[in-house]
Amino acid sequence: MEQLCFGERNTTFEKLQGCNVATVNALALGTTMIGIRVYDVMRAVDYLKSRKEVDGSRIGCMGISGGGTATLY
């Protein structure tokens, strides 16, 4: 899945400014970007586990940089 501020989840504004503005906005709302991204991953795993064609015991996650951090958490 694509993380917030990347790929199709990247708005035109974020393409110009990067994730800095989204990070500051998250902090102003009392959360962090990594918290939002980890929550997204948790919900993606929940969705995959709900699918009958998915073996929930074999779901894996990997990433580089921010994706690796989200995987660690």
mmCIF file of the N, C-alpha and C atoms, coordinates in Angstrom:
data_MODEL
# 
_entry.id   MODEL 
# 
loop_
_atom_site.group_PDB 
_atom_site.id 
_atom_site.type_symbol 
_atom_site.label_atom_id 
_atom_site.label_alt_id 
_atom_site.label_comp_id 
_atom_site.label_asym_id 
_atom_site.label_entity_id 
_atom_site.label_seq_id 
_atom_site.pdbx_PDB_ins_code 
_atom_site.Cartn_x 
_atom_site.Cartn_y 
_atom_site.Cartn_z 
_atom_site.occupancy 
_atom_site.B_iso_or_equiv 
_atom_site.pdbx_formal_charge 
_atom_site.auth_seq_id 
_atom_site.auth_comp_id 
_atom_site.auth_asym_id 
_atom_site.auth_atom_id 
_atom_site.pdbx_PDB_model_num 
ATOM 1   N N  . MET A 1 1  ? 0.839   -1.176  0.000  1.00 0.00 ? 1  MET A N  1 
ATOM 2   C CA . MET A 1 1  ? 0.000   0.000   0.000  1.00 0.00 ? 1  MET A CA 1 
ATOM 3   C C  . MET A 1 1  ? 0.885   1.240   0.000  1.00 0.00 ? 1  MET A C  1 
ATOM 4   N N  . GLU A 1 2  ? 0.369   2.275   -0.551 1.00 0.00 ? 2  GLU A N  1 
ATOM 5   C CA . GLU A 1 2  ? 1.126   3.515   -0.581 1.00 0.00 ? 2  GLU A CA 1 
ATOM 6   C C  . GLU A 1 2  ? 0.893   4.306   0.700  1.00 0.00 ? 2  GLU A C  1 
ATOM 7   N N  . GLN A 1 3  ? 1.959   4.838   1.230  1.00 0.00 ? 3  GLN A N  1 
ATOM 8   C CA . GLN A 1 3  ? 1.848   5.626   2.446  1.00 0.00 ? 3  GLN A CA 1 
ATOM 9   C C  . GLN A 1 3  ? 1.348   7.025   2.124  1.00 0.00 ? 3  GLN A C  1 
ATOM 10  N N  . LEU A 1 4  ? 0.752   7.630   3.126  1.00 0.00 ? 4  LEU A N  1 
ATOM 11  C CA . LEU A 1 4  ? 0.289   9.008   3.008  1.00 0.00 ? 4  LEU A CA 1 
ATOM 12  C C  . LEU A 1 4  ? 1.446   9.897   2.556  1.00 0.00 ? 4  LEU A C  1 
ATOM 13  N N  . CYS A 1 5  ? 1.189   10.777  1.618  1.00 0.00 ? 5  CYS A N  1 
ATOM 14  C CA . CYS A 1 5  ? 2.148   11.721  1.012  1.00 0.00 ? 5  CYS A CA 1 
ATOM 15  C C  . CYS A 1 5  ? 2.951   11.109  -0.137 1.00 0.00 ? 5  CYS A C  1 
ATOM 16  N N  . PHE A 1 6  ? 2.687   9.863   -0.509 1.00 0.00 ? 6  PHE A N  1 
ATOM 17  C CA . PHE A 1 6  ? 3.415   9.224   -1.612 1.00 0.00 ? 6  PHE A CA 1 
ATOM 18  C C  . PHE A 1 6  ? 2.440   8.654   -2.632 1.00 0.00 ? 6  PHE A C  1 
ATOM 19  N N  . GLY A 1 7  ? 2.895   8.545   -3.878 1.00 0.00 ? 7  GLY A N  1 
ATOM 20  C CA . GLY A 1 7  ? 2.098   7.926   -4.932 1.00 0.00 ? 7  GLY A CA 1 
ATOM 21  C C  . GLY A 1 7  ? 0.751   8.585   -5.110 1.00 0.00 ? 7  GLY A C  1 
ATOM 22  N N  . GLU A 1 8  ? -0.294  7.772   -5.192 1.00 0.00 ? 8  GLU A N  1 
ATOM 23  C CA . GLU A 1 8  ? -1.637  8.309   -5.391 1.00 0.00 ? 8  GLU A CA 1 
ATOM 24  C C  . GLU A 1 8  ? -2.199  8.990   -4.149 1.00 0.00 ? 8  GLU A C  1 
ATOM 25  N N  . ARG A 1 9  ? -1.533  8.835   -3.016 1.00 0.00 ? 9  ARG A N  1 
ATOM 26  C CA . ARG A 1 9  ? -1.962  9.504   -1.786 1.00 0.00 ? 9  ARG A CA 1 
ATOM 27  C C  . ARG A 1 9  ? -1.171  10.795  -1.568 1.00 0.00 ? 9  ARG A C  1 
ATOM 28  N N  . ASN A 1 10 ? -0.604  11.314  -2.645 1.00 0.00 ? 10 ASN A N  1 
ATOM 29  C CA . ASN A 1 10 ? 0.194   12.531  -2.613 1.00 0.00 ? 10 ASN A CA 1 
ATOM 30  C C  . ASN A 1 10 ? -0.568  13.618  -3.361 1.00 0.00 ? 10 ASN A C  1 
ATOM 31  N N  . THR A 1 11 ? -0.913  14.683  -2.660 1.00 0.00 ? 11 THR A N  1 
ATOM 32  C CA . THR A 1 11 ? -1.642  15.774  -3.306 1.00 0.00 ? 11 THR A CA 1 
ATOM 33  C C  . THR A 1 11 ? -0.665  16.667  -4.071 1.00 0.00 ? 11 THR A C  1 
ATOM 34  N N  . THR A 1 12 ? -1.187  17.501  -4.921 1.00 0.00 ? 12 THR A N  1 
ATOM 35  C CA . THR A 1 12 ? -0.352  18.438  -5.675 1.00 0.00 ? 12 THR A CA 1 
ATOM 36  C C  . THR A 1 12 ? 0.457   19.310  -4.726 1.00 0.00 ? 12 THR A C  1 
ATOM 37  N N  . PHE A 1 13 ? -0.168  19.763  -3.649 1.00 0.00 ? 13 PHE A N  1 
ATOM 38  C CA . PHE A 1 13 ? 0.520   20.597  -2.673 1.00 0.00 ? 13 PHE A CA 1 
ATOM 39  C C  . PHE A 1 13 ? 1.698   19.848  -2.051 1.00 0.00 ? 13 PHE A C  1 
ATOM 40  N N  . GLU A 1 14 ? 1.472   18.579  -1.688 1.00 0.00 ? 14 GLU A N  1 
ATOM 41  C CA . GLU A 1 14 ? 2.539   17.786  -1.081 1.00 0.00 ? 14 GLU A CA 1 
ATOM 42  C C  . GLU A 1 14 ? 3.668   17.526  -2.069 1.00 0.00 ? 14 GLU A C  1 
ATOM 43  N N  . LYS A 1 15 ? 3.345   17.419  -3.361 1.00 0.00 ? 15 LYS A N  1 
ATOM 44  C CA . LYS A 1 15 ? 4.398   17.231  -4.353 1.00 0.00 ? 15 LYS A CA 1 
ATOM 45  C C  . LYS A 1 15 ? 5.334   18.426  -4.370 1.00 0.00 ? 15 LYS A C  1 
ATOM 46  N N  . LEU A 1 16 ? 4.806   19.601  -4.086 1.00 0.00 ? 16 LEU A N  1 
ATOM 47  C CA . LEU A 1 16 ? 5.625   20.813  -4.050 1.00 0.00 ? 16 LEU A CA 1 
ATOM 48  C C  . LEU A 1 16 ? 6.351   20.972  -2.718 1.00 0.00 ? 16 LEU A C  1 
ATOM 49  N N  . GLN A 1 17 ? 5.694   20.590  -1.632 1.00 0.00 ? 17 GLN A N  1 
ATOM 50  C CA . GLN A 1 17 ? 6.224   20.833  -0.291 1.00 0.00 ? 17 GLN A CA 1 
ATOM 51  C C  . GLN A 1 17 ? 6.810   19.596  0.392  1.00 0.00 ? 17 GLN A C  1 
ATOM 52  N N  . GLY A 1 18 ? 6.562   18.411  -0.134 1.00 0.00 ? 18 GLY A N  1 
ATOM 53  C CA . GLY A 1 18 ? 6.984   17.194  0.548  1.00 0.00 ? 18 GLY A CA 1 
ATOM 54  C C  . GLY A 1 18 ? 6.069   16.885  1.717  1.00 0.00 ? 18 GLY A C  1 
ATOM 55  N N  . CYS A 1 19 ? 6.528   16.054  2.610  1.00 0.00 ? 19 CYS A N  1 
ATOM 56  C CA . CYS A 1 19 ? 5.710   15.648  3.761  1.00 0.00 ? 19 CYS A CA 1 
ATOM 57  C C  . CYS A 1 19 ? 5.825   16.601  4.939  1.00 0.00 ? 19 CYS A C  1 
ATOM 58  N N  . ASN A 1 20 ? 6.626   17.647  4.796  1.00 0.00 ? 20 ASN A N  1 
ATOM 59  C CA . ASN A 1 20 ? 6.844   18.558  5.925  1.00 0.00 ? 20 ASN A CA 1 
ATOM 60  C C  . ASN A 1 20 ? 5.553   19.183  6.427  1.00 0.00 ? 20 ASN A C  1 
ATOM 61  N N  . VAL A 1 21 ? 4.723   19.675  5.525  1.00 0.00 ? 21 VAL A N  1 
ATOM 62  C CA . VAL A 1 21 ? 3.472   20.321  5.935  1.00 0.00 ? 21 VAL A CA 1 
ATOM 63  C C  . VAL A 1 21 ? 2.538   19.298  6.574  1.00 0.00 ? 21 VAL A C  1 
ATOM 64  N N  . ALA A 1 22 ? 2.434   18.115  5.977  1.00 0.00 ? 22 ALA A N  1 
ATOM 65  C CA . ALA A 1 22 ? 1.574   17.069  6.549  1.00 0.00 ? 22 ALA A CA 1 
ATOM 66  C C  . ALA A 1 22 ? 2.069   16.667  7.935  1.00 0.00 ? 22 ALA A C  1 
ATOM 67  N N  . THR A 1 23 ? 3.386   16.623  8.121  1.00 0.00 ? 23 THR A N  1 
ATOM 68  C CA . THR A 1 23 ? 3.953   16.274  9.421  1.00 0.00 ? 23 THR A CA 1 
ATOM 69  C C  . THR A 1 23 ? 3.617   17.331  10.464 1.00 0.00 ? 23 THR A C  1 
ATOM 70  N N  . VAL A 1 24 ? 3.762   18.588  10.122 1.00 0.00 ? 24 VAL A N  1 
ATOM 71  C CA . VAL A 1 24 ? 3.433   19.676  11.046 1.00 0.00 ? 24 VAL A CA 1 
ATOM 72  C C  . VAL A 1 24 ? 1.938   19.664  11.363 1.00 0.00 ? 24 VAL A C  1 
ATOM 73  N N  . ASN A 1 25 ? 1.108   19.429  10.353 1.00 0.00 ? 25 ASN A N  1 
ATOM 74  C CA . ASN A 1 25 ? -0.342  19.362  10.587 1.00 0.00 ? 25 ASN A CA 1 
ATOM 75  C C  . ASN A 1 25 ? -0.694  18.206  11.518 1.00 0.00 ? 25 ASN A C  1 
ATOM 76  N N  . ALA A 1 26 ? -0.054  17.065  11.327 1.00 0.00 ? 26 ALA A N  1 
ATOM 77  C CA . ALA A 1 26 ? -0.306  15.913  12.203 1.00 0.00 ? 26 ALA A CA 1 
ATOM 78  C C  . ALA A 1 26 ? 0.062   16.266  13.643 1.00 0.00 ? 26 ALA A C  1 
ATOM 79  N N  . LEU A 1 27 ? 1.221   16.890  13.821 1.00 0.00 ? 27 LEU A N  1 
ATOM 80  C CA . LEU A 1 27 ? 1.645   17.288  15.172 1.00 0.00 ? 27 LEU A CA 1 
ATOM 81  C C  . LEU A 1 27 ? 0.663   18.268  15.797 1.00 0.00 ? 27 LEU A C  1 
ATOM 82  N N  . ALA A 1 28 ? 0.150   19.198  14.994 1.00 0.00 ? 28 ALA A N  1 
ATOM 83  C CA . ALA A 1 28 ? -0.827  20.171  15.501 1.00 0.00 ? 28 ALA A CA 1 
ATOM 84  C C  . ALA A 1 28 ? -2.115  19.486  15.943 1.00 0.00 ? 28 ALA A C  1 
ATOM 85  N N  . LEU A 1 29 ? -2.413  18.343  15.344 1.00 0.00 ? 29 LEU A N  1 
ATOM 86  C CA . LEU A 1 29 ? -3.618  17.585  15.705 1.00 0.00 ? 29 LEU A CA 1 
ATOM 87  C C  . LEU A 1 29 ? -3.348  16.568  16.816 1.00 0.00 ? 29 LEU A C  1 
ATOM 88  N N  . GLY A 1 30 ? -2.114  16.554  17.330 1.00 0.00 ? 30 GLY A N  1 
ATOM 89  C CA . GLY A 1 30 ? -1.795  15.674  18.449 1.00 0.00 ? 30 GLY A CA 1 
ATOM 90  C C  . GLY A 1 30 ? -1.384  14.281  18.048 1.00 0.00 ? 30 GLY A C  1 
ATOM 91  N N  . THR A 1 31 ? -0.931  14.102  16.831 1.00 0.00 ? 31 THR A N  1 
ATOM 92  C CA . THR A 1 31 ? -0.475  12.790  16.377 1.00 0.00 ? 31 THR A CA 1 
ATOM 93  C C  . THR A 1 31 ? 0.804   12.966  15.573 1.00 0.00 ? 31 THR A C  1 
ATOM 94  N N  . THR A 1 32 ? 1.298   11.899  14.995 1.00 0.00 ? 32 THR A N  1 
ATOM 95  C CA . THR A 1 32 ? 2.511   11.955  14.174 1.00 0.00 ? 32 THR A CA 1 
ATOM 96  C C  . THR A 1 32 ? 2.258   11.259  12.852 1.00 0.00 ? 32 THR A C  1 
ATOM 97  N N  . MET A 1 33 ? 3.072   11.570  11.866 1.00 0.00 ? 33 MET A N  1 
ATOM 98  C CA . MET A 1 33 ? 2.931   10.902  10.564 1.00 0.00 ? 33 MET A CA 1 
ATOM 99  C C  . MET A 1 33 ? 3.185   9.407   10.698 1.00 0.00 ? 33 MET A C  1 
ATOM 100 N N  . ILE A 1 34 ? 4.182   9.012   11.493 1.00 0.00 ? 34 ILE A N  1 
ATOM 101 C CA . ILE A 1 34 ? 4.439   7.580   11.636 1.00 0.00 ? 34 ILE A CA 1 
ATOM 102 C C  . ILE A 1 34 ? 3.248   6.904   12.314 1.00 0.00 ? 34 ILE A C  1 
ATOM 103 N N  . GLY A 1 35 ? 2.610   7.593   13.250 1.00 0.00 ? 35 GLY A N  1 
ATOM 104 C CA . GLY A 1 35 ? 1.415   7.030   13.881 1.00 0.00 ? 35 GLY A CA 1 
ATOM 105 C C  . GLY A 1 35 ? 0.297   6.816   12.885 1.00 0.00 ? 35 GLY A C  1 
ATOM 106 N N  . ILE A 1 36 ? 0.099   7.792   12.002 1.00 0.00 ? 36 ILE A N  1 
ATOM 107 C CA . ILE A 1 36 ? -0.929  7.672   10.961 1.00 0.00 ? 36 ILE A CA 1 
ATOM 108 C C  . ILE A 1 36 ? -0.589  6.536   10.015 1.00 0.00 ? 36 ILE A C  1 
ATOM 109 N N  . ARG A 1 37 ? 0.669   6.433   9.628  1.00 0.00 ? 37 ARG A N  1 
ATOM 110 C CA . ARG A 1 37 ? 1.090   5.392   8.683  1.00 0.00 ? 37 ARG A CA 1 
ATOM 111 C C  . ARG A 1 37 ? 0.995   4.004   9.296  1.00 0.00 ? 37 ARG A C  1 
ATOM 112 N N  . VAL A 1 38 ? 1.382   3.869   10.558 1.00 0.00 ? 38 VAL A N  1 
ATOM 113 C CA . VAL A 1 38 ? 1.256   2.573   11.228 1.00 0.00 ? 38 VAL A CA 1 
ATOM 114 C C  . VAL A 1 38 ? -0.215  2.180   11.344 1.00 0.00 ? 38 VAL A C  1 
ATOM 115 N N  . TYR A 1 39 ? -1.069  3.135   11.668 1.00 0.00 ? 39 TYR A N  1 
ATOM 116 C CA . TYR A 1 39 ? -2.511  2.869   11.737 1.00 0.00 ? 39 TYR A CA 1 
ATOM 117 C C  . TYR A 1 39 ? -3.022  2.375   10.379 1.00 0.00 ? 39 TYR A C  1 
ATOM 118 N N  . ASP A 1 40 ? -2.584  3.021   9.289  1.00 0.00 ? 40 ASP A N  1 
ATOM 119 C CA . ASP A 1 40 ? -2.974  2.587   7.942  1.00 0.00 ? 40 ASP A CA 1 
ATOM 120 C C  . ASP A 1 40 ? -2.557  1.144   7.681  1.00 0.00 ? 40 ASP A C  1 
ATOM 121 N N  . VAL A 1 41 ? -1.328  0.802   8.067  1.00 0.00 ? 41 VAL A N  1 
ATOM 122 C CA . VAL A 1 41 ? -0.832  -0.566  7.863  1.00 0.00 ? 41 VAL A CA 1 
ATOM 123 C C  . VAL A 1 41 ? -1.656  -1.552  8.683  1.00 0.00 ? 41 VAL A C  1 
ATOM 124 N N  . MET A 1 42 ? -1.970  -1.188  9.911  1.00 0.00 ? 42 MET A N  1 
ATOM 125 C CA . MET A 1 42 ? -2.780  -2.070  10.762 1.00 0.00 ? 42 MET A CA 1 
ATOM 126 C C  . MET A 1 42 ? -4.146  -2.332  10.128 1.00 0.00 ? 42 MET A C  1 
ATOM 127 N N  . ARG A 1 43 ? -4.760  -1.291  9.585  1.00 0.00 ? 43 ARG A N  1 
ATOM 128 C CA . ARG A 1 43 ? -6.064  -1.463  8.939  1.00 0.00 ? 43 ARG A CA 1 
ATOM 129 C C  . ARG A 1 43 ? -5.933  -2.292  7.655  1.00 0.00 ? 43 ARG A C  1 
ATOM 130 N N  . ALA A 1 44 ? -4.833  -2.141  6.927  1.00 0.00 ? 44 ALA A N  1 
ATOM 131 C CA . ALA A 1 44 ? -4.615  -2.943  5.716  1.00 0.00 ? 44 ALA A CA 1 
ATOM 132 C C  . ALA A 1 44 ? -4.486  -4.420  6.075  1.00 0.00 ? 44 ALA A C  1 
ATOM 133 N N  . VAL A 1 45 ? -3.765  -4.716  7.150  1.00 0.00 ? 45 VAL A N  1 
ATOM 134 C CA . VAL A 1 45 ? -3.628  -6.109  7.600  1.00 0.00 ? 45 VAL A CA 1 
ATOM 135 C C  . VAL A 1 45 ? -4.987  -6.643  8.044  1.00 0.00 ? 45 VAL A C  1 
ATOM 136 N N  . ASP A 1 46 ? -5.754  -5.849  8.768  1.00 0.00 ? 46 ASP A N  1 
ATOM 137 C CA . ASP A 1 46 ? -7.107  -6.267  9.165  1.00 0.00 ? 46 ASP A CA 1 
ATOM 138 C C  . ASP A 1 46 ? -7.946  -6.605  7.942  1.00 0.00 ? 46 ASP A C  1 
ATOM 139 N N  . TYR A 1 47 ? -7.861  -5.750  6.916  1.00 0.00 ? 47 TYR A N  1 
ATOM 140 C CA . TYR A 1 47 ? -8.624  -6.005  5.688  1.00 0.00 ? 47 TYR A CA 1 
ATOM 141 C C  . TYR A 1 47 ? -8.164  -7.306  5.034  1.00 0.00 ? 47 TYR A C  1 
ATOM 142 N N  . LEU A 1 48 ? -6.860  -7.482  4.898  1.00 0.00 ? 48 LEU A N  1 
ATOM 143 C CA . LEU A 1 48 ? -6.361  -8.707  4.271  1.00 0.00 ? 48 LEU A CA 1 
ATOM 144 C C  . LEU A 1 48 ? -6.806  -9.946  5.036  1.00 0.00 ? 48 LEU A C  1 
ATOM 145 N N  . LYS A 1 49 ? -6.765  -9.879  6.368  1.00 0.00 ? 49 LYS A N  1 
ATOM 146 C CA . LYS A 1 49 ? -7.182  -11.023 7.179  1.00 0.00 ? 49 LYS A CA 1 
ATOM 147 C C  . LYS A 1 49 ? -8.667  -11.327 7.037  1.00 0.00 ? 49 LYS A C  1 
ATOM 148 N N  . SER A 1 50 ? -9.456  -10.331 6.644  1.00 0.00 ? 50 SER A N  1 
ATOM 149 C CA . SER A 1 50 ? -10.894 -10.546 6.472  1.00 0.00 ? 50 SER A CA 1 
ATOM 150 C C  . SER A 1 50 ? -11.225 -11.238 5.147  1.00 0.00 ? 50 SER A C  1 
ATOM 151 N N  . ARG A 1 51 ? -10.269 -11.297 4.241  1.00 0.00 ? 51 ARG A N  1 
ATOM 152 C CA . ARG A 1 51 ? -10.490 -11.907 2.922  1.00 0.00 ? 51 ARG A CA 1 
ATOM 153 C C  . ARG A 1 51 ? -10.316 -13.415 3.014  1.00 0.00 ? 51 ARG A C  1 
ATOM 154 N N  . LYS A 1 52 ? -11.273 -14.151 2.487  1.00 0.00 ? 52 LYS A N  1 
ATOM 155 C CA . LYS A 1 52 ? -11.220 -15.610 2.587  1.00 0.00 ? 52 LYS A CA 1 
ATOM 156 C C  . LYS A 1 52 ? -10.062 -16.215 1.806  1.00 0.00 ? 52 LYS A C  1 
ATOM 157 N N  . GLU A 1 53 ? -9.594  -15.523 0.764  1.00 0.00 ? 53 GLU A N  1 
ATOM 158 C CA . GLU A 1 53 ? -8.504  -16.062 -0.044 1.00 0.00 ? 53 GLU A CA 1 
ATOM 159 C C  . GLU A 1 53 ? -7.117  -15.761 0.531  1.00 0.00 ? 53 GLU A C  1 
ATOM 160 N N  . VAL A 1 54 ? -7.058  -15.081 1.656  1.00 0.00 ? 54 VAL A N  1 
ATOM 161 C CA . VAL A 1 54 ? -5.779  -14.716 2.269  1.00 0.00 ? 54 VAL A CA 1 
ATOM 162 C C  . VAL A 1 54 ? -5.546  -15.551 3.518  1.00 0.00 ? 54 VAL A C  1 
ATOM 163 N N  . ASP A 1 55 ? -4.351  -16.141 3.614  1.00 0.00 ? 55 ASP A N  1 
ATOM 164 C CA . ASP A 1 55 ? -3.940  -16.855 4.818  1.00 0.00 ? 55 ASP A CA 1 
ATOM 165 C C  . ASP A 1 55 ? -3.358  -15.816 5.776  1.00 0.00 ? 55 ASP A C  1 
ATOM 166 N N  . GLY A 1 56 ? -4.117  -15.447 6.783  1.00 0.00 ? 56 GLY A N  1 
ATOM 167 C CA . GLY A 1 56 ? -3.725  -14.392 7.707  1.00 0.00 ? 56 GLY A CA 1 
ATOM 168 C C  . GLY A 1 56 ? -2.445  -14.659 8.463  1.00 0.00 ? 56 GLY A C  1 
ATOM 169 N N  . SER A 1 57 ? -2.024  -15.911 8.564  1.00 0.00 ? 57 SER A N  1 
ATOM 170 C CA . SER A 1 57 ? -0.791  -16.241 9.272  1.00 0.00 ? 57 SER A CA 1 
ATOM 171 C C  . SER A 1 57 ? 0.447   -16.041 8.397  1.00 0.00 ? 57 SER A C  1 
ATOM 172 N N  . ARG A 1 58 ? 0.229   -15.659 7.117  1.00 0.00 ? 58 ARG A N  1 
ATOM 173 C CA . ARG A 1 58 ? 1.358   -15.515 6.199  1.00 0.00 ? 58 ARG A CA 1 
ATOM 174 C C  . ARG A 1 58 ? 1.485   -14.093 5.643  1.00 0.00 ? 58 ARG A C  1 
ATOM 175 N N  . ILE A 1 59 ? 0.904   -13.133 6.312  1.00 0.00 ? 59 ILE A N  1 
ATOM 176 C CA . ILE A 1 59 ? 0.995   -11.748 5.866  1.00 0.00 ? 59 ILE A CA 1 
ATOM 177 C C  . ILE A 1 59 ? 2.335   -11.181 6.334  1.00 0.00 ? 59 ILE A C  1 
ATOM 178 N N  . GLY A 1 60 ? 3.040   -10.536 5.428  1.00 0.00 ? 60 GLY A N  1 
ATOM 179 C CA . GLY A 1 60 ? 4.327   -9.941  5.749  1.00 0.00 ? 60 GLY A CA 1 
ATOM 180 C C  . GLY A 1 60 ? 4.337   -8.471  5.380  1.00 0.00 ? 60 GLY A C  1 
ATOM 181 N N  . CYS A 1 61 ? 5.315   -7.774  5.879  1.00 0.00 ? 61 CYS A N  1 
ATOM 182 C CA . CYS A 1 61 ? 5.447   -6.357  5.600  1.00 0.00 ? 61 CYS A CA 1 
ATOM 183 C C  . CYS A 1 61 ? 6.933   -6.023  5.519  1.00 0.00 ? 61 CYS A C  1 
ATOM 184 N N  . MET A 1 62 ? 7.282   -5.138  4.598  1.00 0.00 ? 62 MET A N  1 
ATOM 185 C CA . MET A 1 62 ? 8.668   -4.680  4.485  1.00 0.00 ? 62 MET A CA 1 
ATOM 186 C C  . MET A 1 62 ? 8.668   -3.262  3.956  1.00 0.00 ? 62 MET A C  1 
ATOM 187 N N  . GLY A 1 63 ? 9.757   -2.592  4.089  1.00 0.00 ? 63 GLY A N  1 
ATOM 188 C CA . GLY A 1 63 ? 9.851   -1.243  3.565  1.00 0.00 ? 63 GLY A CA 1 
ATOM 189 C C  . GLY A 1 63 ? 11.246  -0.689  3.704  1.00 0.00 ? 63 GLY A C  1 
ATOM 190 N N  . ILE A 1 64 ? 11.457  0.440   3.058  1.00 0.00 ? 64 ILE A N  1 
ATOM 191 C CA . ILE A 1 64 ? 12.719  1.155   3.135  1.00 0.00 ? 64 ILE A CA 1 
ATOM 192 C C  . ILE A 1 64 ? 12.401  2.540   3.691  1.00 0.00 ? 64 ILE A C  1 
ATOM 193 N N  . SER A 1 65 ? 13.239  3.058   4.522  1.00 0.00 ? 65 SER A N  1 
ATOM 194 C CA . SER A 1 65 ? 13.082  4.388   5.100  1.00 0.00 ? 65 SER A CA 1 
ATOM 195 C C  . SER A 1 65 ? 11.787  4.434   5.922  1.00 0.00 ? 65 SER A C  1 
ATOM 196 N N  . GLY A 1 66 ? 10.843  5.296   5.555  1.00 0.00 ? 66 GLY A N  1 
ATOM 197 C CA . GLY A 1 66 ? 9.589   5.403   6.326  1.00 0.00 ? 66 GLY A CA 1 
ATOM 198 C C  . GLY A 1 66 ? 8.793   4.104   6.329  1.00 0.00 ? 66 GLY A C  1 
ATOM 199 N N  . GLY A 1 67 ? 8.818   3.380   5.228  1.00 0.00 ? 67 GLY A N  1 
ATOM 200 C CA . GLY A 1 67 ? 8.129   2.093   5.166  1.00 0.00 ? 67 GLY A CA 1 
ATOM 201 C C  . GLY A 1 67 ? 8.759   1.080   6.099  1.00 0.00 ? 67 GLY A C  1 
ATOM 202 N N  . GLY A 1 68 ? 10.075  1.141   6.228  1.00 0.00 ? 68 GLY A N  1 
ATOM 203 C CA . GLY A 1 68 ? 10.771  0.276   7.171  1.00 0.00 ? 68 GLY A CA 1 
ATOM 204 C C  . GLY A 1 68 ? 10.439  0.626   8.607  1.00 0.00 ? 68 GLY A C  1 
ATOM 205 N N  . THR A 1 69 ? 10.310  1.917   8.876  1.00 0.00 ? 69 THR A N  1 
ATOM 206 C CA . THR A 1 69 ? 9.933   2.354   10.222 1.00 0.00 ? 69 THR A CA 1 
ATOM 207 C C  . THR A 1 69 ? 8.517   1.895   10.554 1.00 0.00 ? 69 THR A C  1 
ATOM 208 N N  . ALA A 1 70 ? 7.602   2.048   9.613  1.00 0.00 ? 70 ALA A N  1 
ATOM 209 C CA . ALA A 1 70 ? 6.225   1.587   9.826  1.00 0.00 ? 70 ALA A CA 1 
ATOM 210 C C  . ALA A 1 70 ? 6.202   0.083   10.043 1.00 0.00 ? 70 ALA A C  1 
ATOM 211 N N  . THR A 1 71 ? 7.040   -0.647  9.305  1.00 0.00 ? 71 THR A N  1 
ATOM 212 C CA . THR A 1 71 ? 7.135   -2.100  9.464  1.00 0.00 ? 71 THR A CA 1 
ATOM 213 C C  . THR A 1 71 ? 7.650   -2.447  10.858 1.00 0.00 ? 71 THR A C  1 
ATOM 214 N N  . LEU A 1 72 ? 8.644   -1.713  11.331 1.00 0.00 ? 72 LEU A N  1 
ATOM 215 C CA . LEU A 1 72 ? 9.204   -1.966  12.659 1.00 0.00 ? 72 LEU A CA 1 
ATOM 216 C C  . LEU A 1 72 ? 8.135   -1.831  13.735 1.00 0.00 ? 72 LEU A C  1 
ATOM 217 N N  . TYR A 1 73 ? 7.331   -0.765  13.639 1.00 0.00 ? 73 TYR A N  1 
ATOM 218 C CA . TYR A 1 73 ? 6.270   -0.563  14.625 1.00 0.00 ? 73 TYR A CA 1 
ATOM 219 C C  . TYR A 1 73 ? 5.150   -1.552  14.429 1.00 0.00 ? 73 TYR A C  1 
# 
